[in-house]
């Protein structure tokens, strides 16, 4: 993600069309992958079988934490998604 962000800053600074298009394609691919993973988790009730085995047991600790604090986690996820949508909708107005 740091490399992609660096590419975006370089493309914006140089106003190079090729760099900007590469940056946008990478960001679109990342957002699509994020959407696919989110849809898989929401639509598949056995989504945990898709994950590799966790020998440390930390995943179960994390899952228990999220389940016990679901309301807070729901609002955090909503804020993150809203920030991403806001960023993508209004990024073209930053350069004008």
C-alpha positions in Angstrom: 0.0 0.0 0.0 2.9 2.3 0.7 4.4 1.7 -2.8 1.0 2.4 -4.4 0.6 5.6 -2.4 4.1 6.7 -3.4 3.3 6.0 -7.0 0.1 8.1 -6.7 2.1 11.1 -5.2 4.7 10.8 -7.9 2.0 10.7 -10.6 0.2 13.7 -9.2 3.4 15.6 -8.9 4.6 14.9 -12.4 1.1 15.0 -14.0 2.2 12.0 -16.0 -0.8 10.4 -17.6 0.8 6.9 -17.7 1.6 7.0 -13.9 -1.8 8.3 -13.1 -3.5 5.5 -15.1 -1.3 2.9 -13.5 -2.1 4.3 -10.0 -5.8 4.3 -10.8 -5.7 0.7 -12.1 -3.9 -0.5 -9.0 -6.4 1.3 -6.7 -9.3 -0.1 -8.6 -7.9 -3.6 -8.3 -7.3 -3.2 -4.6 -10.9 -1.8 -4.1 -12.4 -4.7 -6.1 -10.4 -7.2 -4.1 -11.7 -5.6 -0.9 -15.2 -5.8 -2.2 -14.9 -9.4 -3.2 -13.5 -10.4 0.2 -16.3 -8.4 2.0 -18.9 -10.0 -0.2 -17.5 -13.5 0.5 -17.6 -12.9 4.2 -21.1 -11.4 4.2 -22.7 -14.0 1.8 -20.8 -17.2 2.8 -21.8 -18.5 6.2 -18.7 -20.8 6.2 -16.2 -18.1 5.3 -13.8 -19.2 8.1 -13.0 -22.4 6.2 -11.5 -20.3 3.4 -8.8 -19.1 5.8 -5.6 -21.1 6.5 -5.2 -22.7 9.9 -4.0 -20.3 12.7 -1.4 -22.2 14.9 -1.2 -19.2 17.3 -4.9 -19.0 18.1 -4.8 -15.2 17.7 -7.6 -15.3 15.1 -10.0 -16.7 17.7 -9.0 -14.0 20.2 -9.7 -11.4 17.5 -13.0 -12.9 16.5 -14.1 -13.0 20.1 -13.2 -9.3 20.5 -15.1 -8.3 17.4 -18.1 -10.3 18.5 -18.1 -8.8 21.9 -17.7 -5.2 20.6 -19.7 -5.6 17.4 -21.4 -2.2 17.6 -18.1 -0.3 17.9 -16.5 -2.4 15.1 -19.5 -1.8 12.9 -19.2 2.0 13.2 -15.4 1.8 12.7 -15.9 -0.2 9.5 -18.6 2.2 8.3 -16.3 5.2 8.9 -13.5 3.5 7.0 -15.7 2.7 4.0 -17.2 6.1 4.0 -13.7 7.7 4.0 -12.7 5.5 1.0 -15.8 6.4 -0.9 -15.4 10.1 -0.1 -11.7 10.0 -1.2 -12.5 8.3 -4.5 -15.4 10.5 -5.3 -13.7 13.8 -4.6 -10.1 13.1 -5.6 -10.4 14.5 -9.0 -11.5 17.9 -7.6 -8.3 18.2 -5.6 -6.2 18.8 -8.7 -8.4 21.5 -10.2 
